[in-house]
Amino acid sequence: MSIKTIENMVDWIENNITRDVTLSEMSSYVGYSPYYCSAKFHEIVGISFKQYIAKRRLSLAAVEIKTTTLRFLDIALKYGFSSQEAFTRAFVNTYGCTPNQYRKQQGTIKLYTRPNKFQVFKDKISTS
């Protein structure tokens, strides 16, 4: 599997992050089996497909908390959480504060950003 395919996977996820995406859909998009996509994605990106989606959704939600006045429930639903309570639990577990505390505070949190340079991954592939 090429780096371009991994980049296509990440692009596809990012373009569909607010939908209920599945590994099967992504693998169909790139033309490989779900098992192979899952294994290669984890090997190259360093976390599973499901973990990547969860981390990116929380990070994107955190950006919206800081940059908009949208209700927490609206943000939670946009990023696939079943309720504001489920969103708040995940947010606290990840960032150590509630969405409301984060919106009010001046500090920052460490967001999980989209990999934008795959040189590290290219090095992994070339040494494999």
Rosetta silent file (secondary structure, phi, psi, omega in degrees, C-alpha in Angstrom):
SEQUENCE: MSIKTIENMVDWIENNITRDVTLSEMSSYVGYSPYYCSAKFHEIVGISFKQYIAKRRLSLAAVEIKTTTLRFLDIALKYGFSSQEAFTRAFVNTYGCTPNQYRKQQGTIKLYTRPNKFQVFKDKISTS
SCORE:     score description
SCORE:     0.000 S_00000001
   1 L     0.000  133.220 -176.573    0.000    0.000    0.000 S_00000001
   2 L   -85.441  163.284  174.867    1.419    3.367   -0.984 S_00000001
   3 H   -60.979  -37.950  178.958    1.689    6.542    1.065 S_00000001
   4 H   -58.379  -38.679  178.668   -0.726    8.122   -1.400 S_00000001
   5 H   -66.186  -41.642  176.600   -3.326    5.521   -0.413 S_00000001
   6 H   -62.643  -43.560  176.904   -2.814    6.308    3.282 S_00000001
   7 H   -60.316  -40.083  177.779   -3.144   10.012    2.449 S_00000001
   8 H   -63.616  -38.233  177.367   -6.354    9.209    0.558 S_00000001
   9 H   -61.841  -49.017 -179.557   -7.662    7.359    3.615 S_00000001
  10 H   -62.521  -43.468  177.558   -6.945   10.323    5.884 S_00000001
  11 H   -58.993  -45.072 -178.904   -8.475   12.728    3.356 S_00000001
  12 H   -61.644  -44.689  178.588  -11.587   10.567    3.116 S_00000001
  13 H   -59.899  -49.609 -177.859  -11.949   10.429    6.896 S_00000001
  14 H   -61.120  -37.773  179.845  -11.493   14.186    7.241 S_00000001
  15 H   -72.939  -18.100 -176.416  -14.031   14.884    4.495 S_00000001
  16 L  -120.878   16.476 -169.999  -16.580   12.596    6.149 S_00000001
  17 L   -61.388  -26.443 -178.894  -15.782   13.128    9.838 S_00000001
  18 L   -90.140   -2.558  175.387  -19.252   14.367   10.774 S_00000001
  19 L   -93.733  168.409  174.978  -20.956   11.332    9.210 S_00000001
  20 L   -84.221   80.241 -174.369  -21.235    7.871   10.734 S_00000001
  21 L   -80.087  151.816  178.505  -18.257    6.542    8.770 S_00000001
  22 L  -126.957  156.918  175.759  -17.236    2.911    8.649 S_00000001
  23 H   -60.482  -38.177  179.810  -14.039    1.078    7.881 S_00000001
  24 H   -61.082  -43.929  177.806  -15.919   -0.782    5.169 S_00000001
  25 H   -62.240  -45.937 -178.818  -16.867    2.480    3.414 S_00000001
  26 H   -64.294  -43.495 -178.158  -13.322    3.801    3.577 S_00000001
  27 H   -65.731  -35.768  176.028  -11.799    0.557    2.347 S_00000001
  28 H   -63.853  -39.394  179.431  -14.254    0.468   -0.537 S_00000001
  29 H   -61.504  -41.886 -177.155  -13.232    4.041   -1.405 S_00000001
  30 H   -92.644  -10.296  173.406   -9.526    3.174   -1.599 S_00000001
  31 L    86.486   24.272  176.477  -10.019   -0.270   -3.120 S_00000001
  32 L  -125.621  166.240  179.309   -8.546   -2.566   -0.480 S_00000001
  33 L   -69.144  153.154  176.997  -10.111   -4.987    1.996 S_00000001
  34 H   -57.346  -41.162 -179.787  -11.240   -3.621    5.366 S_00000001
  35 H   -61.661  -47.086 -178.174   -8.760   -5.887    7.163 S_00000001
  36 H   -65.400  -43.139  178.068   -5.803   -4.723    5.053 S_00000001
  37 H   -60.746  -44.421 -179.358   -6.814   -1.057    5.356 S_00000001
  38 H   -61.200  -47.143 -178.465   -7.192   -1.383    9.108 S_00000001
  39 H   -63.458  -47.616 -178.131   -3.813   -3.049    9.531 S_00000001
  40 H   -68.645  -40.065  177.883   -1.932   -0.607    7.287 S_00000001
  41 H   -58.491  -48.250 -179.914   -3.698    2.443    8.721 S_00000001
  42 H   -63.252  -42.879 -179.535   -2.736    1.389   12.240 S_00000001
  43 H   -61.772  -44.649 -173.650    0.825    0.552   11.196 S_00000001
  44 H   -85.712  -44.620 -176.669    1.445    3.855    9.416 S_00000001
  45 H   -82.349  -28.676  175.379   -0.656    6.359   11.378 S_00000001
  46 L   101.163   -8.931  175.138    0.027    4.742   14.748 S_00000001
  47 L  -140.239  164.231 -178.426   -3.551    4.370   15.965 S_00000001
  48 L   -72.290  163.359  175.976   -6.578    2.459   14.774 S_00000001
  49 H   -53.141  -48.697 -177.749   -9.162    3.803   12.346 S_00000001
  50 H   -64.942  -42.845  177.971  -11.709    4.037   15.165 S_00000001
  51 H   -63.859  -40.844  179.585   -9.288    5.781   17.553 S_00000001
  52 H   -59.363  -47.354 -179.763   -8.317    8.258   14.845 S_00000001
  53 H   -61.256  -46.089 -178.992  -11.947    9.195   14.248 S_00000001
  54 H   -61.111  -45.643 -179.027  -12.664    9.564   17.970 S_00000001
  55 H   -66.489  -42.114 -179.657   -9.596   11.749   18.572 S_00000001
  56 H   -67.629  -40.440  178.804  -10.208   13.931   15.528 S_00000001
  57 H   -61.331  -45.386  178.798  -13.890   14.410   16.353 S_00000001
  58 H   -64.284  -39.516  179.416  -13.070   15.541   19.892 S_00000001
  59 H   -65.712  -44.859  178.926  -10.334   17.840   18.624 S_00000001
  60 H   -65.683  -37.079  176.019  -12.574   19.414   15.987 S_00000001
  61 H   -63.685  -40.897  178.696  -15.333   19.793   18.571 S_00000001
  62 H   -61.414  -39.741  177.353  -12.852   21.536   20.899 S_00000001
  63 H   -61.784  -44.113  179.613  -11.982   23.999   18.131 S_00000001
  64 H   -66.273  -33.822  177.251  -15.680   24.774   17.652 S_00000001
  65 H   -59.858  -43.563 -177.662  -16.149   25.232   21.394 S_00000001
  66 H   -77.279  -31.151 -169.930  -13.469   27.933   21.366 S_00000001
  67 H  -105.944   -2.789  178.872  -14.307   29.578   18.056 S_00000001
  68 L  -133.345  173.922  173.966  -18.108   29.557   17.991 S_00000001
  69 L  -111.108   18.962  178.133  -21.023   30.173   20.290 S_00000001
  70 L   -59.493  148.018  176.368  -22.800   26.986   19.221 S_00000001
  71 L   -66.143  149.408  179.903  -24.532   25.058   21.984 S_00000001
  72 H   -61.146  -36.646  178.273  -22.588   22.078   23.308 S_00000001
  73 H   -61.411  -42.227  179.178  -25.448   19.786   22.331 S_00000001
  74 H   -64.252  -40.982  177.501  -25.243   20.959   18.714 S_00000001
  75 H   -65.474  -44.203 -179.503  -21.483   20.392   18.642 S_00000001
  76 H   -59.066  -47.942 -179.175  -21.901   16.990   20.290 S_00000001
  77 H   -66.594  -37.713  178.895  -24.478   15.847   17.757 S_00000001
  78 H   -59.070  -37.488 -176.511  -22.470   17.211   14.831 S_00000001
  79 L  -100.085   21.884  168.155  -19.504   15.041   15.808 S_00000001
  80 L    86.571   11.987  177.477  -21.471   11.860   16.376 S_00000001
  81 L   -85.094  144.747 -175.496  -22.095   11.840   20.109 S_00000001
  82 L   -76.236  -20.399 -179.090  -25.453   10.465   21.211 S_00000001
  83 L  -159.657  167.846  175.583  -25.968   13.159   23.843 S_00000001
  84 H   -66.611  -33.633  179.768  -24.378   16.171   25.466 S_00000001
  85 H   -64.877  -43.858  178.490  -23.630   13.983   28.493 S_00000001
  86 H   -63.443  -40.398  177.997  -21.711   11.441   26.396 S_00000001
  87 H   -62.855  -47.103 -178.658  -19.790   14.289   24.759 S_00000001
  88 H   -62.661  -41.502  177.817  -18.963   15.882   28.116 S_00000001
  89 H   -59.611  -47.681  179.966  -17.772   12.536   29.528 S_00000001
  90 H   -63.805  -40.053 -179.244  -15.468   11.959   26.551 S_00000001
  91 H   -63.805  -46.926  179.832  -14.219   15.552   26.698 S_00000001
  92 H   -63.770  -43.271  179.594  -13.417   15.343   30.424 S_00000001
  93 H   -61.952  -34.229 -177.577  -11.715   11.957   30.009 S_00000001
  94 H   -86.312  -44.537 -171.140   -9.543   13.330   27.208 S_00000001
  95 H  -110.613   -8.864  176.070   -8.868   16.923   28.265 S_00000001
  96 L    78.536   11.608  176.658   -9.501   16.996   32.017 S_00000001
  97 L  -150.179  161.870  178.559  -12.114   19.745   31.910 S_00000001
  98 L   -79.806  161.291  175.374  -15.696   20.156   30.775 S_00000001
  99 H   -56.487  -38.420  179.193  -16.532   21.837   27.467 S_00000001
 100 H   -64.994  -43.577  177.245  -17.939   24.776   29.429 S_00000001
 101 H   -61.931  -41.519 -179.824  -14.744   25.158   31.472 S_00000001
 102 H   -63.982  -42.725  179.913  -12.704   24.970   28.270 S_00000001
 103 H   -61.062  -37.981 -175.596  -14.801   27.632   26.546 S_00000001
 104 H   -81.959  -27.308 -174.552  -14.344   30.005   29.506 S_00000001
 105 L   -79.357  159.834  178.823  -10.637   29.419   30.184 S_00000001
 106 L   -90.435  -19.096 -175.527   -7.768   31.198   28.486 S_00000001
 107 L   -71.818 -179.800  178.833   -5.496   28.168   28.325 S_00000001
 108 L  -122.298  166.204  174.926   -5.139   25.630   25.584 S_00000001
 109 L  -124.716  159.770 -179.815   -5.397   21.881   25.361 S_00000001
 110 L   -84.065  110.020 -179.867   -3.390   19.459   23.277 S_00000001
 111 L   -88.252  151.985  174.164   -5.482   18.639   20.229 S_00000001
 112 L   -89.153  110.335 -175.914   -4.979   15.607   18.036 S_00000001
 113 L   -94.147  155.508  177.823   -4.175   17.113   14.673 S_00000001
 114 L   -66.508  133.664  175.424   -4.499   15.594   11.277 S_00000001
 115 L   -65.177  125.537 -179.428   -1.194   14.265    9.976 S_00000001
 116 L  -114.133   -9.511  176.169   -0.271   16.634    7.173 S_00000001
 117 L  -127.267  123.541 -175.824    3.198   15.449    6.389 S_00000001
 118 L  -102.184   19.249  179.206    3.730   11.795    5.690 S_00000001
 119 H   -61.452  -41.619  178.194    7.539   11.851    5.587 S_00000001
 120 H   -59.077  -41.546 -179.706    7.656   10.010    8.903 S_00000001
 121 H   -69.856  -36.091  177.727    5.333    7.409    7.421 S_00000001
 122 H   -61.712  -40.117  177.574    7.403    7.203    4.239 S_00000001
 123 H   -63.483  -39.399  178.481   10.417    6.414    6.415 S_00000001
 124 H   -61.604  -44.644 -177.000    8.436    3.669    8.180 S_00000001
 125 H   -67.544  -41.856 -176.442    7.456    2.095    4.882 S_00000001
 126 H   -69.122  -22.652  179.223   10.923    2.249    3.374 S_00000001
 127 H   -94.650   -6.111 -179.447   12.432    0.493    6.412 S_00000001
 128 L   -78.981    0.000    0.000    9.730   -2.209    6.534 S_00000001
